[in-house]
Amino acid sequence: MARLGAFIRGAFGVPKADPEAIARIKDWARAALGGSPDTAFAVNEIACMDPACPGVETVILVMEPGVKTRACKVAKGLADVTQDDILEALAS
């Protein structure tokens, strides 16, 4: 039931993510990886209800042609993510 509550809040109670923050994070990730133009990135802020989670985290999916998609996580909301956070997340 807690997951359903998180879905409902996520769908109806949380404002849309800042497109400028998402673009900034994608740019930092692309620069850090030296990625080709064919590499795609998805950036999402996720609220986790599990007590083991940090509460809110930013997840960056890196989708390179011919390579398995990988997820990198930063234990911060979108607005608080720094370029150093991205470098650290992509290195691990």
Biopython code that builds the backbone (N, CA, C, O; Angstrom):
import numpy as np
from Bio.PDB.StructureBuilder import StructureBuilder

atoms = [
    (1, "MET", "N", (0.816, -1.186, 0.000)),
    (1, "MET", "CA", (0.000, 0.000, 0.000)),
    (1, "MET", "C", (0.866, 1.259, 0.000)),
    (1, "MET", "O", (0.498, 2.264, -0.608)),
    (2, "ALA", "N", (2.023, 1.210, 0.683)),
    (2, "ALA", "CA", (2.915, 2.375, 0.706)),
    (2, "ALA", "C", (3.383, 2.722, -0.703)),
    (2, "ALA", "O", (3.529, 3.899, -1.035)),
    (3, "ARG", "N", (3.617, 1.719, -1.524)),
    (3, "ARG", "CA", (4.064, 1.992, -2.892)),
    (3, "ARG", "C", (2.976, 2.681, -3.699)),
    (3, "ARG", "O", (3.261, 3.557, -4.516)),
    (4, "LEU", "N", (1.724, 2.283, -3.470)),
    (4, "LEU", "CA", (0.632, 2.936, -4.164)),
    (4, "LEU", "C", (0.555, 4.399, -3.750)),
    (4, "LEU", "O", (0.336, 5.274, -4.589)),
    (5, "GLY", "N", (0.735, 4.666, -2.463)),
    (5, "GLY", "CA", (0.733, 6.052, -1.982)),
    (5, "GLY", "C", (1.840, 6.862, -2.615)),
    (5, "GLY", "O", (1.637, 8.024, -2.967)),
    (6, "ALA", "N", (3.014, 6.261, -2.766)),
    (6, "ALA", "CA", (4.133, 6.962, -3.403)),
    (6, "ALA", "C", (3.810, 7.255, -4.858)),
    (6, "ALA", "O", (4.154, 8.319, -5.373)),
    (7, "PHE", "N", (3.144, 6.309, -5.527)),
    (7, "PHE", "CA", (2.773, 6.533, -6.921)),
    (7, "PHE", "C", (1.780, 7.682, -7.033)),
    (7, "PHE", "O", (1.921, 8.557, -7.887)),
    (8, "ILE", "N", (0.787, 7.670, -6.171)),
    (8, "ILE", "CA", (-0.236, 8.720, -6.229)),
    (8, "ILE", "C", (0.387, 10.085, -5.964)),
    (8, "ILE", "O", (0.103, 11.043, -6.682)),
    (9, "ARG", "N", (1.230, 10.184, -4.945)),
    (9, "ARG", "CA", (1.893, 11.462, -4.667)),
    (9, "ARG", "C", (2.778, 11.863, -5.828)),
    (9, "ARG", "O", (2.827, 13.036, -6.198)),
    (10, "GLY", "N", (3.476, 10.899, -6.403)),
    (10, "GLY", "CA", (4.350, 11.194, -7.531)),
    (10, "GLY", "C", (3.583, 11.652, -8.753)),
    (10, "GLY", "O", (4.032, 12.529, -9.491)),
    (11, "ALA", "N", (2.431, 11.055, -8.961)),
    (11, "ALA", "CA", (1.656, 11.392, -10.152)),
    (11, "ALA", "C", (0.883, 12.693, -9.988)),
    (11, "ALA", "O", (0.724, 13.441, -10.952)),
    (12, "PHE", "N", (0.404, 12.970, -8.791)),
    (12, "PHE", "CA", (-0.507, 14.097, -8.627)),
    (12, "PHE", "C", (-0.026, 15.180, -7.673)),
    (12, "PHE", "O", (-0.511, 16.308, -7.751)),
    (13, "GLY", "N", (0.906, 14.882, -6.778)),
    (13, "GLY", "CA", (1.245, 15.848, -5.748)),
    (13, "GLY", "C", (2.610, 16.486, -5.868)),
    (13, "GLY", "O", (2.908, 17.424, -5.129)),
    (14, "VAL", "N", (3.441, 16.017, -6.761)),
    (14, "VAL", "CA", (4.800, 16.527, -6.867)),
    (14, "VAL", "C", (4.912, 17.372, -8.134)),
    (14, "VAL", "O", (4.480, 16.945, -9.205)),
    (15, "PRO", "N", (5.488, 18.563, -8.018)),
    (15, "PRO", "CA", (5.628, 19.390, -9.217)),
    (15, "PRO", "C", (6.567, 18.746, -10.229)),
    (15, "PRO", "O", (7.409, 17.920, -9.876)),
    (16, "LYS", "N", (6.410, 19.136, -11.489)),
    (16, "LYS", "CA", (7.280, 18.607, -12.546)),
    (16, "LYS", "C", (8.726, 18.998, -12.281)),
    (16, "LYS", "O", (9.015, 20.057, -11.725)),
    (17, "ALA", "N", (9.613, 18.122, -12.690)),
    (17, "ALA", "CA", (11.041, 18.365, -12.516)),
    (17, "ALA", "C", (11.474, 19.574, -13.353)),
    (17, "ALA", "O", (10.902, 19.861, -14.404)),
    (18, "ASP", "N", (12.476, 20.255, -12.866)),
    (18, "ASP", "CA", (13.014, 21.436, -13.538)),
    (18, "ASP", "C", (13.760, 21.019, -14.799)),
    (18, "ASP", "O", (14.794, 20.358, -14.706)),
    (19, "PRO", "N", (13.257, 21.391, -15.981)),
    (19, "PRO", "CA", (13.920, 20.976, -17.224)),
    (19, "PRO", "C", (15.339, 21.511, -17.349)),
    (19, "PRO", "O", (16.178, 20.871, -17.981)),
    (20, "GLU", "N", (15.628, 22.669, -16.761)),
    (20, "GLU", "CA", (16.986, 23.217, -16.817)),
    (20, "GLU", "C", (17.943, 22.359, -15.998)),
    (20, "GLU", "O", (19.081, 22.136, -16.412)),
    (21, "ALA", "N", (17.490, 21.871, -14.830)),
    (21, "ALA", "CA", (18.336, 21.001, -14.005)),
    (21, "ALA", "C", (18.604, 19.685, -14.729)),
    (21, "ALA", "O", (19.721, 19.169, -14.696)),
    (22, "ILE", "N", (17.588, 19.152, -15.374)),
    (22, "ILE", "CA", (17.754, 17.901, -16.118)),
    (22, "ILE", "C", (18.752, 18.099, -17.261)),
    (22, "ILE", "O", (19.640, 17.269, -17.455)),
    (23, "ALA", "N", (18.615, 19.176, -18.007)),
    (23, "ALA", "CA", (19.538, 19.447, -19.121)),
    (23, "ALA", "C", (20.964, 19.634, -18.619)),
    (23, "ALA", "O", (21.911, 19.143, -19.232)),
    (24, "ARG", "N", (21.116, 20.341, -17.509)),
    (24, "ARG", "CA", (22.440, 20.568, -16.928)),
    (24, "ARG", "C", (23.096, 19.241, -16.536)),
    (24, "ARG", "O", (24.275, 19.025, -16.814)),
    (25, "ILE", "N", (22.340, 18.361, -15.897)),
    (25, "ILE", "CA", (22.867, 17.061, -15.471)),
    (25, "ILE", "C", (23.229, 16.209, -16.680)),
    (25, "ILE", "O", (24.263, 15.541, -16.673)),
    (26, "LYS", "N", (22.400, 16.222, -17.714)),
    (26, "LYS", "CA", (22.721, 15.476, -18.938)),
    (26, "LYS", "C", (24.004, 16.003, -19.577)),
    (26, "LYS", "O", (24.843, 15.223, -20.028)),
    (27, "ASP", "N", (24.153, 17.321, -19.614)),
    (27, "ASP", "CA", (25.371, 17.916, -20.189)),
    (27, "ASP", "C", (26.598, 17.507, -19.401)),
    (27, "ASP", "O", (27.625, 17.165, -19.988)),
    (28, "TRP", "N", (26.508, 17.535, -18.077)),
    (28, "TRP", "CA", (27.641, 17.133, -17.241)),
    (28, "TRP", "C", (27.985, 15.663, -17.471)),
    (28, "TRP", "O", (29.158, 15.303, -17.569)),
    (29, "ALA", "N", (26.959, 14.816, -17.558)),
    (29, "ALA", "CA", (27.193, 13.382, -17.762)),
    (29, "ALA", "C", (27.844, 13.133, -19.121)),
    (29, "ALA", "O", (28.793, 12.356, -19.228)),
    (30, "ARG", "N", (27.333, 13.794, -20.152)),
    (30, "ARG", "CA", (27.906, 13.627, -21.498)),
    (30, "ARG", "C", (29.371, 14.077, -21.516)),
    (30, "ARG", "O", (30.223, 13.392, -22.083)),
    (31, "ALA", "N", (29.663, 15.217, -20.902)),
    (31, "ALA", "CA", (31.037, 15.731, -20.863)),
    (31, "ALA", "C", (31.945, 14.785, -20.075)),
    (31, "ALA", "O", (33.081, 14.537, -20.479)),
    (32, "ALA", "N", (31.455, 14.260, -18.965)),
    (32, "ALA", "CA", (32.264, 13.372, -18.127)),
    (32, "ALA", "C", (32.603, 12.077, -18.844)),
    (32, "ALA", "O", (33.696, 11.537, -18.676)),
    (33, "LEU", "N", (31.674, 11.581, -19.638)),
    (33, "LEU", "CA", (31.903, 10.314, -20.337)),
    (33, "LEU", "C", (32.554, 10.497, -21.694)),
    (33, "LEU", "O", (33.025, 9.533, -22.298)),
    (34, "GLY", "N", (32.583, 11.739, -22.180)),
    (34, "GLY", "CA", (33.079, 11.948, -23.531)),
    (34, "GLY", "C", (32.222, 11.173, -24.517)),
    (34, "GLY", "O", (32.705, 10.669, -25.531)),
    (35, "GLY", "N", (30.934, 11.091, -24.192)),
    (35, "GLY", "CA", (30.003, 10.267, -24.956)),
    (35, "GLY", "C", (29.794, 10.722, -26.382)),
    (35, "GLY", "O", (29.927, 11.899, -26.718)),
    (36, "SER", "N", (29.466, 9.757, -27.200)),
    (36, "SER", "CA", (29.153, 10.062, -28.596)),
    (36, "SER", "C", (27.776, 10.718, -28.658)),
    (36, "SER", "O", (27.005, 10.636, -27.701)),
    (37, "PRO", "N", (27.471, 11.356, -29.759)),
    (37, "PRO", "CA", (26.138, 11.958, -29.913)),
    (37, "PRO", "C", (25.018, 10.923, -29.864)),
    (37, "PRO", "O", (23.861, 11.271, -29.625)),
    (38, "ASP", "N", (25.354, 9.649, -30.091)),
    (38, "ASP", "CA", (24.356, 8.583, -30.065)),
    (38, "ASP", "C", (24.030, 8.109, -28.649)),
    (38, "ASP", "O", (23.064, 7.372, -28.452)),
    (39, "THR", "N", (24.827, 8.524, -27.661)),
    (39, "THR", "CA", (24.556, 8.144, -26.278)),
    (39, "THR", "C", (23.393, 8.977, -25.766)),
    (39, "THR", "O", (23.384, 10.202, -25.889)),
    (40, "ALA", "N", (22.407, 8.288, -25.186)),
    (40, "ALA", "CA", (21.227, 8.965, -24.643)),
    (40, "ALA", "C", (21.266, 8.902, -23.119)),
    (40, "ALA", "O", (21.799, 7.962, -22.530)),
    (41, "PHE", "N", (20.695, 9.916, -22.506)),
    (41, "PHE", "CA", (20.628, 9.992, -21.052)),
    (41, "PHE", "C", (19.193, 10.251, -20.629)),
    (41, "PHE", "O", (18.471, 11.006, -21.279)),
    (42, "ALA", "N", (18.790, 9.627, -19.548)),
    (42, "ALA", "CA", (17.501, 9.917, -18.925)),
    (42, "ALA", "C", (17.806, 10.301, -17.486)),
    (42, "ALA", "O", (18.563, 9.609, -16.805)),
    (43, "VAL", "N", (17.227, 11.389, -17.023)),
    (43, "VAL", "CA", (17.468, 11.880, -15.669)),
    (43, "VAL", "C", (16.123, 12.017, -14.974)),
    (43, "VAL", "O", (15.213, 12.673, -15.479)),
    (44, "ASN", "N", (16.009, 11.390, -13.811)),
    (44, "ASN", "CA", (14.764, 11.437, -13.045)),
    (44, "ASN", "C", (15.057, 11.604, -11.567)),
    (44, "ASN", "O", (16.045, 11.083, -11.051)),
    (45, "GLU", "N", (14.195, 12.330, -10.899)),
    (45, "GLU", "CA", (14.230, 12.436, -9.441)),
    (45, "GLU", "C", (13.194, 11.452, -8.917)),
    (45, "GLU", "O", (12.039, 11.460, -9.344)),
    (46, "ILE", "N", (13.616, 10.616, -7.996)),
    (46, "ILE", "CA", (12.753, 9.560, -7.484)),
    (46, "ILE", "C", (12.634, 9.686, -5.972)),
    (46, "ILE", "O", (13.630, 9.868, -5.271)),
    (47, "ALA", "N", (11.405, 9.586, -5.479)),
    (47, "ALA", "CA", (11.154, 9.540, -4.038)),
    (47, "ALA", "C", (11.026, 8.078, -3.651)),
    (47, "ALA", "O", (10.164, 7.363, -4.161)),
    (48, "CYS", "N", (11.874, 7.648, -2.761)),
    (48, "CYS", "CA", (11.886, 6.248, -2.326)),
    (48, "CYS", "C", (11.296, 6.159, -0.925)),
    (48, "CYS", "O", (11.714, 6.888, -0.026)),
    (49, "MET", "N", (10.341, 5.281, -0.738)),
    (49, "MET", "CA", (9.677, 5.131, 0.556)),
    (49, "MET", "C", (10.358, 4.079, 1.431)),
    (49, "MET", "O", (10.001, 3.930, 2.600)),
    (50, "ASP", "N", (11.319, 3.359, 0.895)),
    (50, "ASP", "CA", (12.043, 2.340, 1.652)),
    (50, "ASP", "C", (12.941, 3.025, 2.673)),
    (50, "ASP", "O", (13.659, 3.961, 2.323)),
    (51, "PRO", "N", (12.918, 2.576, 3.935)),
    (51, "PRO", "CA", (13.761, 3.206, 4.960)),
    (51, "PRO", "C", (15.261, 3.166, 4.647)),
    (51, "PRO", "O", (16.024, 3.972, 5.180)),
    (52, "ALA", "N", (15.686, 2.239, 3.791)),
    (52, "ALA", "CA", (17.104, 2.146, 3.427)),
    (52, "ALA", "C", (17.503, 3.192, 2.390)),
    (52, "ALA", "O", (18.693, 3.407, 2.159)),
    (53, "CYS", "N", (16.540, 3.835, 1.771)),
    (53, "CYS", "CA", (16.816, 4.843, 0.741)),
    (53, "CYS", "C", (17.069, 6.211, 1.378)),
    (53, "CYS", "O", (16.685, 6.457, 2.521)),
    (54, "PRO", "N", (17.721, 7.095, 0.620)),
    (54, "PRO", "CA", (17.981, 8.440, 1.150)),
    (54, "PRO", "C", (16.745, 9.334, 1.167)),
    (54, "PRO", "O", (16.823, 10.470, 1.634)),
    (55, "GLY", "N", (15.618, 8.858, 0.674)),
    (55, "GLY", "CA", (14.403, 9.664, 0.597)),
    (55, "GLY", "C", (14.179, 10.129, -0.823)),
    (55, "GLY", "O", (13.238, 9.688, -1.483)),
    (56, "VAL", "N", (15.029, 11.007, -1.298)),
    (56, "VAL", "CA", (14.962, 11.484, -2.680)),
    (56, "VAL", "C", (16.328, 11.253, -3.304)),
    (56, "VAL", "O", (17.362, 11.536, -2.700)),
    (57, "GLU", "N", (16.311, 10.737, -4.518)),
    (57, "GLU", "CA", (17.574, 10.553, -5.231)),
    (57, "GLU", "C", (17.381, 10.873, -6.703)),
    (57, "GLU", "O", (16.273, 10.812, -7.236)),
    (58, "THR", "N", (18.485, 11.214, -7.337)),
    (58, "THR", "CA", (18.491, 11.473, -8.768)),
    (58, "THR", "C", (19.116, 10.272, -9.447)),
    (58, "THR", "O", (20.199, 9.824, -9.071)),
    (59, "VAL", "N", (18.423, 9.755, -10.451)),
    (59, "VAL", "CA", (18.896, 8.583, -11.183)),
    (59, "VAL", "C", (19.199, 9.009, -12.616)),
    (59, "VAL", "O", (18.371, 9.623, -13.290)),
    (60, "ILE", "N", (20.401, 8.668, -13.063)),
    (60, "ILE", "CA", (20.827, 8.971, -14.428)),
    (60, "ILE", "C", (20.990, 7.647, -15.160)),
    (60, "ILE", "O", (21.809, 6.816, -14.768)),
    (61, "LEU", "N", (20.218, 7.447, -16.216)),
    (61, "LEU", "CA", (20.386, 6.267, -17.061)),
    (61, "LEU", "C", (21.280, 6.645, -18.232)),
    (61, "LEU", "O", (21.050, 7.649, -18.906)),
    (62, "VAL", "N", (22.294, 5.834, -18.464)),
    (62, "VAL", "CA", (23.219, 6.047, -19.579)),
    (62, "VAL", "C", (22.954, 4.934, -20.583)),
    (62, "VAL", "O", (23.140, 3.753, -20.288)),
    (63, "MET", "N", (22.517, 5.332, -21.779)),
    (63, "MET", "CA", (22.131, 4.366, -22.808)),
    (63, "MET", "C", (23.018, 4.560, -24.037)),
    (63, "MET", "O", (22.789, 5.446, -24.861)),
    (64, "GLU", "N", (24.031, 3.708, -24.133)),
    (64, "GLU", "CA", (24.970, 3.762, -25.241)),
    (64, "GLU", "C", (24.633, 2.652, -26.226)),
    (64, "GLU", "O", (24.348, 1.531, -25.804)),
    (65, "PRO", "N", (24.658, 2.929, -27.524)),
    (65, "PRO", "CA", (24.358, 1.886, -28.509)),
    (65, "PRO", "C", (25.293, 0.682, -28.337)),
    (65, "PRO", "O", (26.512, 0.827, -28.253)),
    (66, "GLY", "N", (24.688, -0.497, -28.289)),
    (66, "GLY", "CA", (25.464, -1.728, -28.184)),
    (66, "GLY", "C", (25.983, -2.043, -26.794)),
    (66, "GLY", "O", (26.698, -3.028, -26.613)),
    (67, "VAL", "N", (25.634, -1.223, -25.806)),
    (67, "VAL", "CA", (26.100, -1.422, -24.433)),
    (67, "VAL", "C", (24.886, -1.499, -23.517)),
    (67, "VAL", "O", (23.907, -0.779, -23.713)),
    (68, "LYS", "N", (24.952, -2.367, -22.523)),
    (68, "LYS", "CA", (23.855, -2.487, -21.570)),
    (68, "LYS", "C", (23.636, -1.146, -20.857)),
    (68, "LYS", "O", (24.595, -0.499, -20.435)),
    (69, "THR", "N", (22.382, -0.740, -20.729)),
    (69, "THR", "CA", (22.041, 0.502, -20.033)),
    (69, "THR", "C", (22.491, 0.411, -18.589)),
    (69, "THR", "O", (22.321, -0.617, -17.933)),
    (70, "ARG", "N", (23.072, 1.507, -18.098)),
    (70, "ARG", "CA", (23.480, 1.517, -16.696)),
    (70, "ARG", "C", (22.822, 2.685, -15.976)),
    (70, "ARG", "O", (22.542, 3.731, -16.560)),
    (71, "ALA", "N", (22.590, 2.470, -14.699)),
    (71, "ALA", "CA", (21.965, 3.498, -13.867)),
    (71, "ALA", "C", (22.980, 3.997, -12.852)),
    (71, "ALA", "O", (23.655, 3.207, -12.192)),
    (72, "CYS", "N", (23.080, 5.305, -12.737)),
    (72, "CYS", "CA", (23.944, 5.938, -11.755)),
    (72, "CYS", "C", (23.042, 6.749, -10.835)),
    (72, "CYS", "O", (22.122, 7.423, -11.300)),
    (73, "LYS", "N", (23.300, 6.689, -9.542)),
    (73, "LYS", "CA", (22.427, 7.357, -8.579)),
    (73, "LYS", "C", (23.191, 8.385, -7.760)),
    (73, "LYS", "O", (24.351, 8.187, -7.398)),
    (74, "VAL", "N", (22.507, 9.484, -7.481)),
    (74, "VAL", "CA", (23.030, 10.527, -6.596)),
    (74, "VAL", "C", (21.983, 10.705, -5.496)),
    (74, "VAL", "O", (20.809, 10.933, -5.789)),
    (75, "ALA", "N", (22.393, 10.604, -4.262)),
    (75, "ALA", "CA", (21.473, 10.666, -3.126)),
    (75, "ALA", "C", (21.083, 12.108, -2.794)),
    (75, "ALA", "O", (21.230, 12.562, -1.659)),
    (76, "LYS", "N", (20.588, 12.810, -3.802)),
    (76, "LYS", "CA", (20.154, 14.199, -3.661)),
    (76, "LYS", "C", (19.031, 14.448, -4.658)),
    (76, "LYS", "O", (18.879, 13.712, -5.633)),
    (77, "GLY", "N", (18.258, 15.473, -4.409)),
    (77, "GLY", "CA", (17.263, 15.900, -5.372)),
    (77, "GLY", "C", (17.923, 16.577, -6.565)),
    (77, "GLY", "O", (19.073, 17.010, -6.480)),
    (78, "LEU", "N", (17.209, 16.667, -7.660)),
    (78, "LEU", "CA", (17.734, 17.266, -8.896)),
    (78, "LEU", "C", (18.385, 18.624, -8.676)),
    (78, "LEU", "O", (19.484, 18.878, -9.168)),
    (79, "ALA", "N", (17.716, 19.482, -7.948)),
    (79, "ALA", "CA", (18.192, 20.861, -7.774)),
    (79, "ALA", "C", (19.506, 20.932, -7.006)),
    (79, "ALA", "O", (20.232, 21.920, -7.117)),
    (80, "ASP", "N", (19.820, 19.898, -6.227)),
    (80, "ASP", "CA", (21.017, 19.920, -5.380)),
    (80, "ASP", "C", (22.210, 19.198, -5.978)),
    (80, "ASP", "O", (23.303, 19.244, -5.413)),
    (81, "VAL", "N", (22.024, 18.530, -7.112)),
    (81, "VAL", "CA", (23.112, 17.758, -7.728)),
    (81, "VAL", "C", (24.162, 18.703, -8.301)),
    (81, "VAL", "O", (23.838, 19.690, -8.961)),
    (82, "THR", "N", (25.434, 18.379, -8.034)),
    (82, "THR", "CA", (26.551, 19.171, -8.548)),
    (82, "THR", "C", (27.305, 18.373, -9.610)),
    (82, "THR", "O", (27.098, 17.171, -9.777)),
    (83, "GLN", "N", (28.174, 19.068, -10.312)),
    (83, "GLN", "CA", (28.992, 18.389, -11.321)),
    (83, "GLN", "C", (29.884, 17.333, -10.665)),
    (83, "GLN", "O", (30.093, 16.264, -11.239)),
    (84, "ASP", "N", (30.410, 17.614, -9.480)),
    (84, "ASP", "CA", (31.227, 16.624, -8.771)),
    (84, "ASP", "C", (30.416, 15.376, -8.424)),
    (84, "ASP", "O", (30.940, 14.264, -8.480)),
    (85, "ASP", "N", (29.125, 15.557, -8.062)),
    (85, "ASP", "CA", (28.257, 14.401, -7.784)),
    (85, "ASP", "C", (28.146, 13.507, -9.007)),
    (85, "ASP", "O", (28.180, 12.281, -8.898)),
    (86, "ILE", "N", (28.012, 14.134, -10.181)),
    (86, "ILE", "CA", (27.887, 13.376, -11.423)),
    (86, "ILE", "C", (29.179, 12.618, -11.718)),
    (86, "ILE", "O", (29.147, 11.443, -12.081)),
    (87, "LEU", "N", (30.298, 13.287, -11.563)),
    (87, "LEU", "CA", (31.588, 12.618, -11.796)),
    (87, "LEU", "C", (31.754, 11.414, -10.886)),
    (87, "LEU", "O", (32.204, 10.355, -11.323)),
    (88, "GLU", "N", (31.393, 11.576, -9.624)),
    (88, "GLU", "CA", (31.512, 10.488, -8.657)),
    (88, "GLU", "C", (30.561, 9.342, -8.992)),
    (88, "GLU", "O", (30.952, 8.176, -8.933)),
    (89, "ALA", "N", (29.327, 9.660, -9.341)),
    (89, "ALA", "CA", (28.330, 8.616, -9.659)),
    (89, "ALA", "C", (28.730, 7.835, -10.903)),
    (89, "ALA", "O", (28.567, 6.615, -10.947)),
    (90, "LEU", "N", (29.250, 8.521, -11.912)),
    (90, "LEU", "CA", (29.632, 7.833, -13.142)),
    (90, "LEU", "C", (30.904, 7.011, -12.970)),
    (90, "LEU", "O", (31.121, 6.046, -13.702)),
    (91, "ALA", "N", (31.731, 7.378, -12.026)),
    (91, "ALA", "CA", (32.973, 6.633, -11.792)),
    (91, "ALA", "C", (32.731, 5.318, -11.076)),
    (91, "ALA", "O", (33.530, 4.390, -11.197)),
    (92, "SER", "N", (31.641, 5.229, -10.334)),
    (92, "SER", "CA", (31.389, 3.992, -9.573)),
    (92, "SER", "C", (30.602, 2.970, -10.343)),
    (92, "SER", "O", (30.321, 1.889, -9.826)),
]
sb = StructureBuilder()
sb.init_structure("model")
sb.init_model(0)
sb.init_chain("A")
sb.init_seg("    ")
for serial, (resi, resn, name, xyz) in enumerate(atoms, 1):
    if name == "N":
        sb.init_residue(resn, " ", resi, " ")
    sb.init_atom(name, np.array(xyz, "f"), 0.0, 1.0, " ", f" {name:<3s}", serial, name[0])
structure = sb.get_structure()
